[in-house]
Amino acid sequence: MKTLFDHVNINNIELKNRLVRSATWERMADENGYVNDRLVKVYQDLAQGGVGLIITGYAFVTAAEQPNPRMIGVCDDSYIEGLQRLTEVVHNNDSKIVLQIAYGGSQTRYQTENRVIWGPSAVKHPRTGVVPIEMSQQQIDELIDWFAEAGVRAQKADFDGVQIHGAHGYLLSQFLSPYFNRRTDKYGGSLKNRMRIICEIYEEMRSRVGSDFSIMIKINCSDFTDNGFTFADAQVVCQRLAELGIDAIEVSGSKDPAAKPADQSIFAKYAAKIAEQVACPVIVVNKNRDPQLITNLLNNTDIAFFSFSRPLIREPDLPNRWKNADFGSAKCISCNKCFNEQGMKCIFLV
Ligand SMILES: Cc1cc2nc3c(=O)[nH]c(=O)nc-3n(C[C@H](O)[C@H](O)[C@H](O)COP(=O)(O)O)c2cc1C
């Protein structure tokens, strides 16, 4: 029988359990995206709480683009020293750490007046109203270079790997979506074309970081919207990325209208199907709360890892609690009140 505390690898990262902290924007870096003491403390608490792998909050790959304030930056070498403080505190506390890297795009209301926002096409965002400019070939090449260089910097800062943010409606997931991507060049139209930019980022980064460094991706199982990226699409993209050599796929999604408020592990059925089809490990995120339910999923599917965002804001030591045979569900009630202008924080913690 498989257990949540099995020792398993992703590429050559040796992990002490199957519990992962999913990327969580803490809103705590300094205003230019540099790591500070407060952020180091968050990572220290997470590592000491027993989680096997920590994925950082999303980091911006160019100084010109931050979808949200006080994100971590990785856009030039001056960030490496601060990032090293995160990797050091995590490694000193027996955990592993991967840097999530992202380009936001039109899904933001942050400083949208005074910067140029890139998109696959000039399609008005239905929620924010932001109309991006359609990226030129030169801008696509630049973006690929930024992502690849961010990977190199993560390697220099001693991260165990990087995770490309391809989910949640940000730029790369917009490229996958026929709704946002209306291009008629080689980056739009067929699914093969819509996934091209992600494949090119992966391949360029791989050529610069080598085969031992882990490159992962977070991707929607579906956008659950009209004319969006579908589950059928997601399966094809995941298979292609696995063939190219991606080291792990974290399956997420946009709000599934079929999911009821009390449902747990809501993307597990999609992740399980994907896990049957790819050779690399699959991580599933969203409303993983009950250790028994997760253990059943582990033993009845090919899902290898379970990731958590909000539960670890409320209980950074949740993995240790479960390890010590206190199998009560995560205390998080998924109220989303952890989004806080002063930095993410659970309202139930004093
Ligand atoms: C405060 C907060 C910040 C988040 N920041 C990120 C992020 O930077 N990158 C990302 O991919 N997902 C981000 N997410 C989404 C989580 O990684 C996760 O997919 C989602 O919260 C569902 O998992 P959960 O039920 O364990 O919270 C964030 C979620 C929260 C609550």
The ligand as an SDF file (V2000), in Angstrom:
LIG
                    3D

 31 33  0  0  0  0  0  0  0  0999 V2000
   -3.4670   33.5010   -1.0960 C   0  0  0  0  0  0  0  0  0  0  0  0
   -3.3600   32.6250   -2.3370 C   0  0  0  0  0  0  0  0  0  0  0  0
   -2.3640   32.8900   -3.2760 C   0  0  0  0  0  0  0  0  0  0  0  0
   -2.2220   32.0670   -4.4090 C   0  0  0  0  0  0  0  0  0  0  0  0
   -1.1850   32.2900   -5.2760 N   0  0  0  0  0  0  0  0  0  0  0  0
   -0.9600   31.4210   -6.3050 C   0  0  0  0  0  0  0  0  0  0  0  0
    0.1990   31.5600   -7.1100 C   0  0  0  0  0  0  0  0  0  0  0  0
    1.0550   32.4060   -6.9110 O   0  0  0  0  0  0  0  0  0  0  0  0
    0.3350   30.6690   -8.1310 N   0  0  0  0  0  0  0  0  0  0  0  0
   -0.5710   29.6660   -8.3690 C   0  0  0  0  0  0  0  0  0  0  0  0
   -0.3780   28.8720   -9.2920 O   0  0  0  0  0  0  0  0  0  0  0  0
   -1.6590   29.5100   -7.6080 N   0  0  0  0  0  0  0  0  0  0  0  0
   -1.8740   30.3470   -6.5710 C   0  0  0  0  0  0  0  0  0  0  0  0
   -2.9360   30.1560   -5.7420 N   0  0  0  0  0  0  0  0  0  0  0  0
   -3.8230   28.9930   -5.9670 C   0  0  0  0  0  0  0  0  0  0  0  0
   -3.3580   27.8040   -5.1370 C   0  0  0  0  0  0  0  0  0  0  0  0
   -2.0620   27.3500   -5.5100 O   0  0  0  0  0  0  0  0  0  0  0  0
   -4.3170   26.5990   -5.2670 C   0  0  0  0  0  0  0  0  0  0  0  0
   -4.3130   26.1570   -6.6210 O   0  0  0  0  0  0  0  0  0  0  0  0
   -5.7450   26.9210   -4.8390 C   0  0  0  0  0  0  0  0  0  0  0  0
   -5.7430   27.7470   -3.6800 O   0  0  0  0  0  0  0  0  0  0  0  0
   -6.5390   25.6570   -4.5130 C   0  0  0  0  0  0  0  0  0  0  0  0
   -5.8600   24.8480   -3.5710 O   0  0  0  0  0  0  0  0  0  0  0  0
   -6.2550   24.8080   -2.0060 P   0  0  0  0  0  0  0  0  0  0  0  0
   -7.6760   24.3090   -1.9340 O   0  0  0  0  0  0  0  0  0  0  0  0
   -5.2790   23.8480   -1.4020 O   0  0  0  0  0  0  0  0  0  0  0  0
   -6.1320   26.1890   -1.4610 O   0  0  0  0  0  0  0  0  0  0  0  0
   -3.1170   30.9720   -4.6230 C   0  0  0  0  0  0  0  0  0  0  0  0
   -4.1240   30.7320   -3.6770 C   0  0  0  0  0  0  0  0  0  0  0  0
   -4.2460   31.5300   -2.5430 C   0  0  0  0  0  0  0  0  0  0  0  0
   -5.3250   31.2100   -1.5190 C   0  0  0  0  0  0  0  0  0  0  0  0
  1  2  1  0
  2  3  1  0
  2 30  2  0
  3  4  2  0
  4  5  1  0
  4 28  1  0
  5  6  2  0
  6  7  1  0
  6 13  1  0
  7  8  2  0
  7  9  1  0
  9 10  1  0
 10 11  2  0
 10 12  1  0
 12 13  2  0
 13 14  1  0
 14 15  1  0
 14 28  1  0
 15 16  1  0
 16 17  1  0
 16 18  1  0
 18 19  1  0
 18 20  1  0
 20 21  1  0
 20 22  1  0
 22 23  1  0
 23 24  1  0
 24 25  2  0
 24 26  1  0
 24 27  1  0
 28 29  2  0
 29 30  1  0
 30 31  1  0
M  END
$$$$
